[in-house]
Amino acid sequence: MSIFLKEVTTSSALRRFIRFPLRLYQNHPCYVPALLSDEINTLHWDKNPAFDYCDVRYWMAYRDSVPVGRIAAIHNRKHIEKWHEPYLRFGWLDFIDDTQVSAALLGAVESWARDLGLEAVHGPLGFTDLDREGMLIEGFNEVATLATLYNYPYYSHHLEALGYRKDIDWLEYELTVPEKLDERISKAAEIVLQRNNLHLLHAKRKKDLLDYAEPLFQLINREYADLYGATPLSDREIQHYTKAYFGFIRPEFVPVVLDEQDQMVAFGVAIPSLSRALQKSRGKLLPLGWWHLLRALRVNDRADLYLIAVKARYQGLGVNLVLMAQVHQVFRALGIRKVESNPELETNLNVQSQWKVFEKRQHKRRRCFIKKL
């Protein structure tokens, strides 16, 4: 039976596009669905401010009338201008184990790239560095997180057969929270604060933290600038991500270091793991999804690390120890035993060295593939 592609051009078709993985991974113990409302806010043409500088096309593959795959193609003009790489991104790639399907989906992306005069296709990537990215190539028996993609082992074999090769990898770690932090680290953290005239923000409410949302994202813009594929977030995108992320944040999970003028020097963002809650709710808030998410935020023995950044002039001074000491206190007080690092570029040795205060195991690896046209 032949495969045919249908481009997604309506809101109802986009919802079918978003829901496709729920069928493909139904009851899979490691797959974690994205929150459906977040996917709509990311992929809908009228909702995501990234459409200010991105042209996007979506396709679904069908065999007869049955959906068997999906893919998004993103022409990110900001990326091309910054990195001088005339590449087309692909993302939101899912398909059954059939080479006809994967070839048809990626063939559509490659054809559009050629029409645009571009030189390569790479992915999985999102609109920005804060979207889910990277194809899982190790760790298929590990539960995914809210921030990461899950895929079957056959995905990468299909890409390699179609001429795609490694561009870069991300590593992920599971960290064990020690019962007691090494006293030398706690003392060093205190010394770092005193020596550099720094102090911690003591936010009791989300509102206290929201005042620092914009500086947080501006610090990301500066300190993430050289990371693979990163592009600066616009003011509209900062507002978009603040609304998307800060609803889940508990202030005690976000240590913020300030200077004498109360300007942000460093921060870390962690949240209790939402993986099991999203599996139970299948990514929906209604009718009871909100209850599962709320319970996970309050009662949990696992957490996810999402973002961390230190202002350039304070890097190498031990400020990261302050952040680690602070989150350790919170994790122990709230019963957190295991922590997911989420993806870190294999080349980002500075970030990987931060986990020396925890016992760790590298349990996942994901890859960005590229194909020159």
C-alpha positions in Angstrom: 0.0 0.0 0.0 1.4 3.4 -1.0 2.3 6.3 1.3 1.0 9.8 0.7 1.8 13.0 2.5 -0.7 15.7 3.5 0.5 19.2 4.5 -1.0 20.5 7.7 -2.6 23.9 7.1 -5.6 24.1 9.5 -6.0 24.1 13.3 -7.8 20.8 13.3 -5.1 19.1 11.2 -2.5 20.6 13.5 -4.2 18.9 16.5 -4.1 15.6 14.7 -0.4 16.3 14.0 0.2 16.9 17.8 -1.7 13.9 18.9 -0.1 11.4 16.6 2.6 10.2 19.0 0.0 9.3 21.6 -1.0 6.5 19.3 2.5 5.5 18.3 3.7 5.3 21.9 0.4 4.2 23.6 1.2 2.7 27.0 5.0 2.8 26.4 6.6 3.0 29.9 9.3 5.4 28.9 7.5 7.8 26.6 6.4 11.1 28.2 3.9 13.2 26.2 4.4 16.9 25.9 1.7 19.0 27.5 -0.8 19.4 24.6 -1.5 23.0 25.4 2.2 23.8 25.2 2.5 22.0 21.9 -0.4 24.1 20.4 1.3 27.3 21.7 4.6 26.3 20.1 3.3 25.0 16.8 0.3 27.1 16.0 1.1 29.9 13.5 -0.7 32.6 15.5 0.7 31.8 18.9 4.5 31.3 18.8 6.5 34.6 18.4 9.2 32.5 16.7 7.1 32.7 13.6 8.3 36.3 13.3 11.5 35.0 11.9 10.7 31.3 11.0 8.8 29.9 8.0 7.4 26.5 8.9 5.7 23.6 7.2 4.2 20.4 8.7 3.4 17.2 7.0 1.6 14.0 8.0 2.1 10.7 6.3 -0.8 8.3 5.7 -1.2 4.8 4.5 -4.8 4.7 3.1 -6.5 6.9 5.7 -4.3 5.8 8.7 -1.7 8.3 9.9 1.8 6.7 10.0 4.2 9.6 10.5 4.7 13.3 10.9 7.4 15.9 10.5 8.0 19.7 10.9 10.4 21.7 8.7 11.6 25.1 10.1 13.3 27.7 8.0 14.9 29.7 10.8 16.2 32.9 9.2 17.8 34.1 12.5 19.9 30.9 12.8 21.1 31.3 9.2 22.0 35.0 9.7 23.9 34.3 13.0 25.7 31.1 12.1 26.1 31.6 8.3 24.7 28.1 7.9 22.1 27.8 5.1 20.4 24.8 6.7 16.8 23.8 7.1 15.7 22.4 10.5 13.5 19.4 11.0 11.7 18.5 14.2 8.6 16.8 15.6 9.6 13.7 13.7 7.7 10.5 14.5 7.0 7.5 12.3 6.2 3.8 12.2 9.1 1.3 11.5 8.7 1.6 7.7 11.4 3.0 5.4 8.8 4.3 2.9 7.4 6.5 5.6 10.6 8.0 6.9 11.9 8.5 3.3 8.7 10.3 2.3 8.7 12.6 5.4 12.4 13.6 5.2 12.2 13.7 1.4 9.5 16.5 1.7 11.8 18.5 4.0 14.8 18.0 1.7 12.8 19.1 -1.3 11.7 22.3 0.4 15.3 22.9 1.4 16.4 22.7 -2.2 13.6 25.0 -3.3 14.9 27.5 -0.7 18.4 27.2 -2.0 19.7 25.8 1.2 22.7 23.4 1.6 21.7 21.0 4.3 19.0 19.6 6.6 19.6 19.1 10.3 17.7 18.0 13.4 15.7 17.2 15.4 15.7 20.8 16.4 13.0 23.2 17.5 12.4 26.9 16.9 14.8 27.8 19.7 17.3 26.2 22.0 14.6 25.9 24.7 12.4 23.6 22.6 12.8 19.8 22.7 15.7 18.7 20.5 18.0 15.8 19.7 17.1 12.2 18.8 17.6 9.6 21.5 20.3 7.1 20.5 21.1 5.7 24.0 18.9 5.1 27.0 15.8 3.7 25.5 14.9 2.0 28.8 15.0 5.3 30.7 11.9 7.4 31.3 11.9 10.7 29.4 11.3 14.1 30.9 9.1 17.0 30.1 12.0 18.7 28.4 13.1 15.8 26.2 12.0 13.7 23.2 11.6 10.0 23.4 11.8 7.8 20.3 12.1 4.2 19.3 15.6 2.7 18.6 14.8 2.3 14.9 14.6 6.1 14.3 18.3 6.6 14.0 18.8 3.6 11.8 16.3 5.1 9.3 18.1 8.4 9.3 21.5 6.8 8.7 20.1 4.7 5.9 18.9 8.0 4.3 22.4 9.6 4.4 22.2 11.5 7.7 25.2 11.7 9.9 26.1 12.9 13.4 26.5 16.7 13.8 26.6 16.8 17.6 25.5 14.9 20.6 23.9 15.8 24.0 24.6 13.8 27.1 22.2 13.3 30.0 22.9 12.2 33.6 20.9 10.8 36.5 22.2 12.4 39.7 21.8 10.9 43.2 21.3 13.5 45.9 23.7 12.8 48.8 22.2 12.8 52.3 24.8 15.3 53.4 26.8 17.7 51.2 30.6 17.7 51.7 31.2 20.3 54.3 34.0 21.8 52.3 31.6 22.6 49.5 29.1 24.3 51.9 31.9 26.5 53.4 33.3 27.3 49.9 29.9 28.5 48.8 29.7 30.8 51.8 33.2 32.2 51.1 32.3 32.8 47.4 29.3 34.9 48.4 31.3 36.9 51.0 34.4 37.4 48.8 32.4 38.7 45.8 29.8 40.7 47.7 27.0 38.4 46.5 23.8 37.2 48.1 20.9 34.8 47.4 17.5 36.0 46.4 15.0 34.8 49.0 11.8 34.5 46.9 8.9 33.2 48.9 6.2 33.6 46.2 6.2 33.2 42.4 5.6 37.0 42.1 8.9 37.6 43.8 10.6 35.5 41.2 8.7 36.9 38.2 10.4 40.2 38.8 13.6 38.5 37.7 12.2 36.6 34.7 13.4 39.1 32.1 16.9 39.3 33.5 17.0 35.5 33.6 16.3 35.2 29.9 18.6 38.0 29.1 21.4 36.2 30.9 20.5 33.1 28.8 20.8 35.2 25.7 24.3 36.3 26.6 25.7 33.1 28.1 24.1 30.6 25.8 25.1 32.6 22.7 27.9 30.2 21.6 26.1 27.0 22.2 25.1 24.8 19.2 22.3 26.4 17.2 21.4 29.0 19.8 19.8 32.2 18.7 18.9 35.2 20.9 15.3 35.3 22.3 13.3 38.3 21.3 11.3 40.3 23.9 8.1 38.6 22.6 9.7 35.2 23.0 10.9 36.0 26.6 7.2 36.9 27.4 6.1 33.6 25.7 8.6 31.4 27.7 7.9 33.2 30.9 4.2 32.4 30.6 5.0 28.8 29.5 7.5 27.9 32.2 6.9 30.0 35.3 3.5 28.5 36.0 5.3 25.2 36.9 8.1 26.8 38.9 8.4 26.7 42.7 10.5 29.6 44.0 12.6 27.4 46.2 13.7 25.3 43.2 15.2 28.4 41.5 18.3 29.7 43.3 19.2 33.2 42.1 22.5 34.9 43.0 22.5 38.7 43.1 25.3 41.4 43.3 25.3 44.4 45.6 22.9 46.2 43.2 20.5 43.3 43.2 21.4 42.5 39.6 21.3 38.9 38.6 24.7 37.1 38.5 23.6 33.5 38.3 20.6 31.2 38.5 19.5 27.6 38.3 16.1 26.3 37.4 14.8 22.9 38.6 11.3 21.5 39.0 9.9 18.3 40.5 9.6 15.7 37.8 6.4 15.8 35.8 7.1 12.7 33.8 4.8 10.3 35.6 2.1 12.9 35.9 2.2 13.6 32.1 2.0 9.8 31.4 -1.1 9.5 33.6 -2.8 12.5 32.0 -1.6 11.8 28.4 -0.5 15.4 28.2 -4.0 16.8 28.9 -5.0 19.2 31.7 -8.6 18.1 31.7 -10.4 16.4 33.2 -7.9 15.3 35.9 -4.5 16.1 34.3 -4.2 19.3 36.4 -4.5 17.2 39.6 -1.7 14.8 38.6 0.5 17.8 37.7 -0.3 19.6 41.0 0.4 16.5 43.0 3.7 15.9 41.2 4.8 19.5 42.0 4.0 19.0 45.7 4.9 15.3 46.4 7.9 13.8 44.5 11.2 12.1 45.0 12.6 13.1 41.6 13.4 16.4 40.0 14.6 17.8 36.7 17.3 20.4 36.1 16.4 22.7 33.3 18.6 25.8 33.0 21.7 27.2 34.7 23.8 30.2 33.8 26.5 32.3 35.4 27.4 35.8 34.2 30.7 35.7 32.3 32.7 37.9 34.8 31.8 35.5 37.6 32.6 32.3 35.9 35.4 30.3 37.4 34.9 32.0 40.8 32.9 29.2 42.4 29.4 30.7 41.9 28.2 27.4 40.6 29.0 25.9 44.0 26.6 28.3 45.5 23.8 27.1 43.2 24.6 23.5 43.9 24.7 23.9 47.6 21.3 25.7 47.5 19.5 23.2 45.4 21.0 20.4 47.6 19.3 21.9 50.6 16.0 22.1 48.8 16.2 18.6 47.4 17.0 17.1 50.8 14.3 19.1 52.6 11.6 18.1 50.1 12.6 14.4 49.8 14.2 14.6 46.3 16.5 11.6 45.8 17.1 11.4 42.1 17.7 14.3 39.6 17.7 14.4 35.8 20.3 16.7 34.3 18.5 17.0 31.0 20.5 17.4 27.8 24.0 19.0 27.9 26.2 19.4 24.8 29.0 16.8 24.8 31.4 19.7 24.3 30.1 21.7 27.3 32.6 20.4 29.8 32.0 23.4 32.2 28.4 22.3 32.8 29.2 18.6 33.1 31.9 19.4 35.8 29.2 21.0 38.0 27.8 17.6 39.0 30.8 16.6 40.9 28.9 17.2 44.2 26.5 14.4 43.2 27.0 10.7 42.3 26.1 10.5 38.6 25.6 8.1 35.8 25.4 9.0 32.1 22.3 7.2 31.1 21.1 8.9 27.9 22.6 10.3 24.7 20.8 12.1 21.9 22.0 13.4 18.6 21.5 16.1 16.0 21.8 14.6 12.5 22.8 16.5 9.4 22.6 15.7 5.7 24.3 17.9 3.1 22.2 18.3 -0.1 
